Amino acid sequence: MILMYPSILDVEKKPKMLLASIDLPETSTHECQMDNGGCSHVCFALESGAKCGCPLGMRLKSNNRTCITPSHCSRKEFRCKKDDICIPKKLR
């Protein structure tokens, strides 16, 4: 059985995300059941395996496992896409 839960609502009461719950037989195991599937925050149990997700305002790092808060670089800096850190433009 699949149950759908409306999640975080905006001011207009429209769902921003729907969460689903799948009832698995008690003998079943999934990657998310062990060490949260290797995810730092949210682990989605999909038929194809585990997929990591992040809370609002965060995003996945390039490793697709760790959530980070995106950095806001100054005009004199640029953002490294791989690690989301700010680097001085003069080093480019």
C-alpha positions in Angstrom: 0.0 0.0 0.0 1.3 3.5 -0.9 0.3 6.4 1.4 0.8 10.0 0.2 1.4 12.8 2.7 1.3 16.5 1.8 4.4 18.1 3.2 5.6 21.6 3.7 2.9 24.1 2.6 3.5 27.6 1.3 1.4 30.7 2.1 -1.2 29.7 -0.6 -1.5 26.2 1.0 -0.1 24.4 -2.1 2.1 21.4 -1.4 5.8 21.9 -2.2 6.5 18.2 -1.9 4.6 15.0 -1.5 6.0 12.2 0.6 5.1 8.6 -0.1 5.3 5.7 2.3 5.5 2.1 1.0 4.6 -0.8 3.3 7.4 -3.4 2.9 7.1 -7.0 4.2 8.8 -7.3 7.6 11.5 -9.5 6.1 12.4 -6.8 3.5 15.4 -4.6 4.1 16.4 -1.5 2.2 19.5 0.6 2.1 17.8 3.5 4.0 17.3 1.2 7.0 21.1 1.0 7.5 23.0 4.2 8.3 20.2 6.2 6.6 21.4 4.9 3.2 24.6 6.9 3.6 22.6 10.1 3.4 23.3 13.1 5.6 19.6 14.1 6.0 16.9 12.3 4.1 16.9 8.9 2.5 14.2 7.9 -0.1 13.6 4.2 -0.4 13.1 3.6 -4.1 12.6 0.3 -5.9 15.9 1.1 -7.7 17.7 1.7 -4.4 18.3 4.6 -2.0 18.3 8.3 -3.1 19.3 11.1 -0.8 17.5 14.4 -0.4 17.8 17.6 1.5 15.6 19.9 3.6 14.4 23.2 2.0 17.2 25.7 1.6 19.9 23.0 1.3 21.2 21.0 -1.7 23.2 17.9 -2.3 27.0 18.1 -2.7 28.6 16.5 -5.8 28.8 13.2 -3.8 25.0 13.0 -3.9 24.9 12.0 -0.2 25.7 15.2 1.8 23.4 18.2 2.2 25.0 21.6 2.3 23.7 25.2 2.6 24.7 26.9 -0.7 27.3 29.7 -0.1 26.7 33.2 -1.2 29.9 34.5 -2.7 30.9 38.2 -2.9 31.5 40.0 -6.2 35.3 39.3 -5.8 34.7 35.6 -5.5 33.3 32.7 -7.6 31.7 29.5 -6.4 33.4 26.2 -6.8 30.7 23.9 -8.2 32.2 20.7 -6.8 32.4 21.7 -3.1 30.3 24.9 -3.1 32.9 27.1 -1.5 33.9 30.7 -2.4 37.3 31.2 -4.1 38.9 34.6 -4.8 38.5 35.5 -8.5 42.2 36.5 -8.7 43.0 32.7 -8.3 41.0 31.8 -11.4 
